[in-house]
Amino acid sequence: AMAGNSFITTALSVHLITAVVSMGMAAAVAVWISSLRGVFQTLGRLAEIIWGKNLDPFLFANISTGMMVLAFIPLALGGVSVPFFFAFNILFGISVGLATIVKGAVPLVLFGRHGYASVLASIATPGLIVTAMAPTAYAAVLDASGPVAGFWVMFVVSLSSFAATAALAWR
């Protein structure tokens, strides 16, 4: 689940602006709206600090990965028009912000405090491999199929990430 989120986050960090500009958005507008993602990452983390203390970590993981799925809906509905791209960046930013908390909280619940650092290192390895491959893999998708297909690929990856956290929570 977290490797899927890492793939999306890393690939879009590199290619998002180019993709939306190729779909017709002005470069300055794309940069401005995309730069707000960091604000929403921070607001997502702040919301967790204020309201999420008593949330089950697995429910929290579902919220985080579910927000990533929801982020792609505005793009599917309205393309890269300003309000829809803005909505995408709000949801995307919140999801990315929450995912950083999930990456530490869920393993702690699953495996406990004993050996936590080594468990985290083992769990992080697939995500690091995916993160290294993501920009090149996504560039290949964009070159072969274009940005609309690229966003659909990201949507499918986000769905699989959500399905993985839902299965973990259910189990």
FENRALIN-V457801 format. One record per residue. N is the residue number from 1. RES is the residue in three letters. PHI is phi in whole degrees, 0 to 359 (* if undefined). OMEGA is omega in radians with two decimals (999 if undefined). D_FIRST is the distance of its C-alpha to the first C-alpha in Angstrom with 2 decimals. Layout:
n res phi omega d_first
N RES PHI OMEGA D_FIRST
N RES PHI OMEGA D_FIRST
This chain:
n res phi omega d_first
1 ALA * -3.11 0.00
2 MET 286 3.06 3.77
3 ALA 296 3.08 5.45
4 GLY 298 3.10 5.23
5 ASN 296 3.11 6.47
6 SER 296 3.10 8.69
7 PHE 301 -3.11 9.99
8 ILE 298 -3.08 11.03
9 THR 299 -3.09 12.47
10 THR 290 -3.13 14.34
11 ALA 299 -3.12 15.62
12 LEU 285 3.06 16.87
13 SER 299 -3.13 18.35
14 VAL 273 -2.91 20.51
15 HIS 247 -3.03 21.27
16 LEU 301 -3.07 21.07
17 ILE 297 3.11 24.71
18 THR 299 -3.12 26.10
19 ALA 296 -3.08 24.30
20 VAL 286 3.06 25.67
21 VAL 294 3.12 29.03
22 SER 292 3.09 29.32
23 MET 267 3.02 28.83
24 GLY 115 3.13 31.78
25 MET 280 3.07 30.77
26 ALA 296 -3.07 33.08
27 ALA 301 -3.12 31.67
28 ALA 297 3.12 32.86
29 VAL 292 3.13 31.24
30 ALA 299 3.13 27.89
31 VAL 295 -3.11 28.05
32 TRP 299 -3.10 29.24
33 ILE 293 3.14 26.59
34 SER 297 -3.13 23.72
35 SER 292 3.12 25.17
36 LEU 283 -3.13 24.72
37 ARG 304 -3.14 20.93
38 GLY 299 3.09 21.47
39 VAL 298 -3.10 23.66
40 PHE 286 3.00 21.07
41 GLN 299 -3.13 18.46
42 THR 294 3.11 21.22
43 LEU 296 3.07 22.18
44 GLY 297 3.11 18.72
45 ARG 294 3.11 18.91
46 LEU 296 3.10 22.51
47 ALA 299 3.11 21.79
48 GLU 295 3.13 19.47
49 ILE 298 -3.08 22.34
50 ILE 283 -2.98 24.84
51 TRP 247 -2.99 23.30
52 GLY 261 -3.06 20.11
53 LYS 302 -3.07 21.75
54 ASN 260 3.12 22.12
55 LEU 283 3.01 18.82
56 ASP 298 -3.11 16.87
57 PRO 302 3.13 13.79
58 PHE 287 3.03 11.72
59 LEU 297 3.12 13.53
60 PHE 298 3.09 12.92
61 ALA 297 3.10 9.10
62 ASN 295 3.10 9.91
63 ILE 297 -3.12 12.43
64 SER 298 -3.11 10.45
65 THR 287 3.08 7.92
66 GLY 293 3.08 11.11
67 MET 296 3.11 13.15
68 MET 294 3.09 11.35
69 VAL 300 -3.11 12.25
70 LEU 298 -3.11 15.64
71 ALA 301 -3.08 16.23
72 PHE 278 -3.13 16.89
73 ILE 296 3.10 19.41
74 PRO 302 3.12 22.18
75 LEU 294 3.13 22.02
76 ALA 292 -3.10 22.37
77 LEU 279 -3.01 25.23
78 GLY 233 -3.13 27.15
79 GLY 65 -3.08 26.03
80 VAL 257 3.01 26.53
81 SER 295 -2.98 29.42
82 VAL 307 -3.09 29.51
83 PRO 296 -3.12 28.56
84 PHE 286 3.09 25.59
85 PHE 291 3.07 24.30
86 PHE 297 3.12 24.95
87 ALA 298 3.08 22.96
88 PHE 304 -3.09 19.99
89 ASN 294 3.07 20.26
90 ILE 297 -3.09 20.64
91 LEU 293 3.12 17.49
92 PHE 298 3.14 15.50
93 GLY 298 3.12 17.07
94 ILE 299 3.14 16.45
95 SER 300 -3.13 12.71
96 VAL 296 3.11 12.63
97 GLY 298 3.13 15.03
98 LEU 291 -3.11 13.25
99 ALA 299 3.14 9.95
100 THR 294 3.10 12.38
101 ILE 284 -3.13 13.58
102 VAL 300 -3.10 10.43
103 LYS 301 3.10 9.72
104 GLY 262 -3.03 13.19
105 ALA 283 -3.07 13.75
106 VAL 295 3.10 11.31
107 PRO 299 3.11 12.30
108 LEU 297 3.12 15.81
109 VAL 290 -3.10 15.93
110 LEU 292 -2.96 14.55
111 PHE 245 3.11 16.75
112 GLY 79 -3.07 19.47
113 ARG 279 -3.10 21.42
114 HIS 292 3.13 23.05
115 GLY 72 -3.07 21.61
116 TYR 305 -3.10 18.86
117 ALA 296 -3.13 19.30
118 SER 289 3.07 19.12
119 VAL 297 3.14 16.03
120 LEU 299 3.12 14.30
121 ALA 296 3.13 15.74
122 SER 295 -3.13 14.51
123 ILE 291 -3.09 10.86
124 ALA 288 -3.04 11.36
125 THR 304 3.11 12.95
126 PRO 300 3.12 10.35
127 GLY 296 3.12 9.17
128 LEU 291 3.09 12.92
129 ILE 296 3.13 13.73
130 VAL 298 3.13 11.48
131 THR 299 3.13 12.99
132 ALA 293 -3.08 16.35
133 MET 273 -2.96 16.14
134 ALA 304 -3.09 14.71
135 PRO 300 -3.13 18.11
136 THR 290 -3.14 20.09
137 ALA 297 -3.13 17.93
138 TYR 291 3.06 17.82
139 ALA 299 3.11 21.54
140 ALA 296 3.09 22.25
141 VAL 297 -3.14 20.74
142 LEU 298 3.14 22.79
143 ASP 295 -3.07 25.85
144 ALA 282 -2.96 25.72
145 SER 232 3.13 24.86
146 GLY 93 -3.02 25.18
147 PRO 291 3.13 23.25
148 VAL 296 3.08 23.11
149 ALA 298 3.11 21.42
150 GLY 299 3.10 19.14
151 PHE 293 3.07 18.03
152 TRP 294 3.07 17.56
153 VAL 299 3.13 15.30
154 MET 296 3.09 13.17
155 PHE 299 3.13 13.38
156 VAL 296 3.09 12.26
157 VAL 297 3.13 9.15
158 SER 295 3.07 8.52
159 LEU 297 3.13 9.52
160 SER 292 3.08 7.27
161 SER 296 3.09 4.13
162 PHE 297 3.13 6.76
163 ALA 299 3.13 7.91
164 ALA 293 3.12 5.35
165 THR 290 3.09 6.04
166 ALA 295 3.11 9.48
167 ALA 295 3.11 10.04
168 LEU 295 3.13 9.41
169 ALA 295 -3.14 11.71
170 TRP 294 -3.11 14.09
171 ARG 292 999 14.41
